[in-house]
Structures are given as C-alpha cells and as structure tokens.
Amino acid sequence: MSAAPQKAKAGGGTIDVVVRAIVPLNDLVTRFEFERPDGAPFPPFSPGAHTIVEMNDDGRPRKNPYSLMSDPSDTSHYAISVRRDDEGRGGSRFLHTAVSVGDRLSVSYPVNLFPLDLRARKHVFLAGGIGITPFLSMIAQLERQGGRWELHYACRSESLASYADDLTGRHANKVHVYYSDRKEALPLEDLLDGQPLGTHVYVCGPKGMIDWVKTTAADHGWPGDAVHAEEFLAPQPGDPFDVHLARSGIDVHVEPHESLLEAIERAGVDAPFLCRGGACGQCETDVIEADGELIHADHWLEDDQKASGKKIMPCVSRFAGKKLVLDR
C-alpha cells in the first residue's frame, strides 16, 4: 500500500455513513464505527490517514478531522476515537452527546498527512493521550507485514489510557506505557540514542510533546526526514471580524466561535482543505489587503510568510482590525 498522501477533492468528496457502533473507552474517549448504508466497502486507506466527520449541530455545520484507527486491511468499516472536550468548539461534544447508533453522517475520503515511511528499517512510535489513534492502524499493518516497531505511550492515568490494556496484552515486548500520575516519564533521550541505523520516529500528541521530541531528536543528530509528527490544531475563538472575498464579491462576518474557513463556507464559497487543522497547506489564501493584524495560528506557513502579511490559513487563523480582503 502506498505511503504517499491520498488526495481528496478540495473541500468536498464525502461518503454517506451510518453509525454502526459507539463504544465508550473511558470517561473522556469513545470509539465510533461507521459503515456504508448499502454495505459496500469503504475506499482503502494507508496507515496514519485521517477522515473529516461532517456534523449538523442544530443547524451549525461542524467538520472535524479524526485519525482512522481501524485496520487498513478491513474496508467493511471505518473507526475513529474521539476525546470529549467540553471547552472546545463543540464537535467532540456533539459526537459524544447527540449521536446514536443508526444515525447518518458524512465523512471525507481518507487523506494521509502522517504516513509510514516504508524505507525505514524500524519504526518507533511516541504517543501522548489521544495521539495513540493513528498508531493503531500503523501497528496493524506492520504486524501483518512483519515490520519492526515499538510503541511508547504517555498517559495521564491508567483509567484514561485508551487501548493500553489491549496493546500490552497483544504486544507485551513492544509496548511501553508511562503514567504521569505515577511520576513515570517517557525516557526520550535513551530511546533516541539506542536505536539502530535506519530507524524512523513518529510522534502524535500535545504540541509540547511534539516540540520536545523534534528538538531533542535534532540535538541528538537525527536527520529531519527521519522524524515524523502529526498535530491538528483546533481553531481558537476570538473577537468577531469582517472579511471581503474579492473574487466572489462577498462580505462575510466571522463569529467569535467560528473559523474563517467555516465562515467562508457558510457564505457558499468553496474553499480547499484536507485537514482543517493548520497542517496540510491546502487552504492557504492570499491576502490582498489587511488593515490590522493577521493572527496566525498554523504550523504550515514559514515565519517570513507570516511576517509578510500576504498569506493566511483560514482554517485556524484570525484577523483583528478594520479591513481584510482575501483572494477568494
């Protein structure tokens, strides 16, 4: 199976699904399993891929990206695991409180921004919290292919360690779990120093963990292309603002709890996206005029691009000022 990113139709390309199972894993995380209404197989996906779940939350559309954690060899269903965030924008809360078995939703075709590098002789997975999810599909494929791997999983507590019991039960010699409430810490420097030539490292978790792994790996001489990370940023709320879409000739008001991308879509303007989390670069938009401050929140644009005031990632970034004109 190819490790290259799979392309989806920009801003579209959805699959109608039925919720076939809802499985609470702990107080915060629930697994959702989807099947197609006609029972047809899903499009194949490569390990590390994500899908965007589209929801109608009392008239407010929500589109949230989630890693596909099911076995890529089984196309009878897709599965995701969702951490409930009551302080977030509402998508995870909606799934946890308003979705039932038998409900119909739409999901995007799979896109992979976090693929396995099949050139690697060994794969070391570093997971923090809900960041365990992309590694489940990776482990399933590597086990089937006889690939070399190990997992190091940092969790807040045993009660919140999603899939830890299953993973340690099936792969006792390859899975290592660290609980912060027991003062256990992931021994990153020792892990990095003790790997054979040709090893690749993958990290998925909170931003602080990702930055720590990248910085430590660089300090220990790891080449950049051997360290892989995935972090989807949730759009943060902010003050409302107005934007003029020059090509469309439309003025749009962006609400405090709505992203610029969501407001553009609400106005009926098609905008490209693959992740909606500041990671893929697909929604990068030219700024024609900005009388005010562009509030960049992505990790796609380079620092000089942000400083130029000529680019914005509408999925996660905002604006504060009198006038914003975009090339949309």
N, C-alpha and C positions, 0 to 999 in steps of 0.2 A: 504493500500500500504506500502511495506516495506521501512524503513528508512535506510537500510543497503546500502553501496556503491555498485553500479552496475558495474560488471566487463565487460570490453571490451577486445577484442583480442588485445594483446600487439602490439602497433604500427600499428594496422590495424582495420578491421571491419568497413567498411564505407557503407553509404546509398546514392544512387544517388537521387538528389532532383532537383526540378525546382523552381525558384523564382516566387512565385505567387503574391507577393505584396511588394512594397517598400514605406514606409510611413515616410517622414521627420517629426520629432517631434519638433525640434528647430534647431538653427544654427549649433549645434555640433552632435546631436544624431538622428539616423534614425533606424526605425524598419524594419527588413527583415523577411518575412514569406515564408516558404518553404512547398511544397507539393511533394508527390512522383509522378513520371511520369505516373505510371499506376493507380493512385488514391487510392492505398492501404493505410491502416492505418499505422502510424508510430509505432515503438516499444514504449510501455509505459515508462514513466519516473517518478521518485519521485521528489517532490518539492525541489529545490536547485541544481538540476542536471545541468551539462553543456554539450555542444557538441563542437567538434572541426571542424571548417569550413576549407575545403581544397580549395585553390585557385591556379590558374596558372596565375601569374602576368608576362606576356610577357616572358614566359619560366622559370621564377623563382617560384618554389613552395612555397606557404605560408600556414601554418596551425596555425590558431588562435583559442583559446578557448573562448566561449561565454556562458553565463548563458541562459538556456531555460526559457523564461518568460511567455510562453503560459500556459493555464490551463491544468494541467496534465490529466484531465478527457476527454479532446478533443484531440484524436490522429489523427485527419484529417490533422493536420499541426504542424510544429514546428515554433516558433518565437524567434528571438533574437533582442536585441537593441544594436547598435554599436556606440560608441563615436569616432568621427573622430579625429585622432591625426596626424597632418601633420609633426610633428617632430619625429614620431615613425618609425617603421621598414617597414611600407607600407601596412600591411594587412587591417587596417581600412580604409586607404585612397583608396585602391583598391576597397573595397566594396562600398564606397561612390561615386566613380567616374567612375568605369569601369563595374559595374554590373547593369543589367537591368532586368525588369520583363520578364520572359520567358527563362532566361539564366539557364544553368545547372551547378550545383556544386556537391560536395560530402561533407557529414557531417559524423562524427563518431557516433557510438551508444552512447547513453547517459551514463554518468558516474556521480555519486553523491559523492562529497567530502565535501558537506555542507548540510547534511540532517537535516530535522526537528527531534528533539528528542521527540518522541511521549510519553515519560514518563513525560514530562513537563506538569504542570497544567496551565501554561500561557507562552506565547511567546512574548518577547519584541524585536522588530526589529530596528536596528540602521543603517541607510543607509547614505552614502555620495556620492553625484553625481550619476555617472552611476552605483554605487553599489546598486541602487534601484532594479535592474533587477531580482535577484534571489528571492526577497521577493514577487514579483507579483504572482509567481506560489504557493508560500507558503500561501499567503493570500487567493488565490482561494480555496485551499484545506481546510484550516481551516474554512473558511466561510461555505463551504459545510458540514463540519463535526460538526459545532457548537463549534469550539475551541476558546479559549480566546487568544487575541492578541492585540498588539498596535504597531504602527509604528512611529518612529521619524526620520525625513528625512531632512538632512542638504544639502542645495543647495547654489550655488554661487549667483543666482538671480532668480527672478520669471520666466524670459524668458528662463532659462536653466533648469527649474525644470521638467524634463520628468515625465509624468504621475501624477504630483501633483494634477492638477485640477480634473482628473478622480477619483483619490483615495479619495480626500477630499469630492468630491461630493457624493460618494457612502458610505463612512465610516467616516462621519464628526466627530464622537466622538472617533474614534480610531486612526486617522491620524493627526500628528502634523508636520508642515513644518517650517524650520528655514532658513532665507535668510541672507547670510553673508553680502550682500551689504546694508542690513538694520540694521547691527550690532546685529543680532539675533544669539544666541548661544544655542546649544543643552545642556539642564541642566542635564548633565550626573550624577553628584553626587546625586541630588534629585531623579532622576529616579531609580537609583540603590537602594537607601535607602527606597524607597516607594513601593517595590514590595512584593507580598505575597510569602510565602514559597512555593517552587516548581517551581518558575519562572526560565526560561532559557532566556539568552540574545544572540542575533545573531548580528554580525556586518560585514558589507561589504562596503568597500570604500578605500580611500587612506591609505597608510601604516601608516602615522602619526595618523590617526583616529583610526585604529585598535590597534596600540600600546597604545594609550591613554585609550581606552576602557578596554583593558586587564589589564593594570597597575592599573587603577582606581578601577576596579572590584576586583582585588586581594587585594588592600589596604582596601577595604570595606568588606572583608571577604567572597567574593563569591568563591565557590569551582570552580576549574578549569574546571570540566566537565559540568558546567552549563553556560559556556561562549564559544560561537562558533564563528569562524571567517573564512572568505574566502578572500584570496588575491592571484591573479595570477600575477606573476612578468613578465614583458616584458624583453626578453633578450636585454642587453645593447650592443651597438657596442664597439669595442676595436681594438687594434692592431692585425694584422693577425698573425697566428701561425700555426705550423705543428704538426700533431699527427700521431703516428703509432698505428694501430689497430692490436694487436698481434695475436689474434685468426683468424682474417680474412687475415692477411698478407698484409695489405693495408696501404699505406701512404696517408694521407688526409691533404689538405691545407684548413684552416678555414679563410674565408674572413672577413674583418672588420665588415660588416653589416650582418653577418650570424652567427647563433649559432653553437656551437659544435655539437649539435644534428642534426641540419639541414645538416651540412657538412657530418656527418656520413651517414645520409640517402641518400644524393646526391651521395655518393660513392657506394650505392647499399647494404649497410649493414643494416639489420633490427634491430632496437633498440626499446625497450619497452617504452611506455609513456601512461599516462592517462590525464595529464593536460597541459604539456609543459610550465608550469609557476612556477616551483620550489616548488610545494606544495604537490605532491602526493607520491613522492619517487620511482616511477616505473622505472625511467631512471637511478637510482643510479648505478654508474660504478666504478669498482676497478681500481686504478691507480697502474700500475706495476713499472713505473719509471717516475720521474719528476725532471729534471734538470732545475729548475726555480721555479716560483711562481704560485700556483693554486689560481685563483681569484674567490673565492666562492661568489655567489650572491643569493643562495637559502635560504629558511627558512625551510628546511627539516633536513639537517644534524645537529647533535649536535656540539657544539664548539670543543669538544675533537676529533671528527671525522675530522673536518676541519683541526685542528692543526696537525693531524697525517700525512697528505699528502697522504693518501691511498684511499680517496674517492672523487668523483666529480659528480655533477649533470649536465650533458651536455646540458640540456635544457636551462639553464640560466648562467652557469659559464664558465669562460675562463681560459687561461694559458698565462703566459709571461715567456719565457726562451728558452733554447737551445733544449731540448728534452722532449717529453711527450709520454709515452707508456701506452695504455689503454687495459684492458681485454675485448676487443670486437672483 
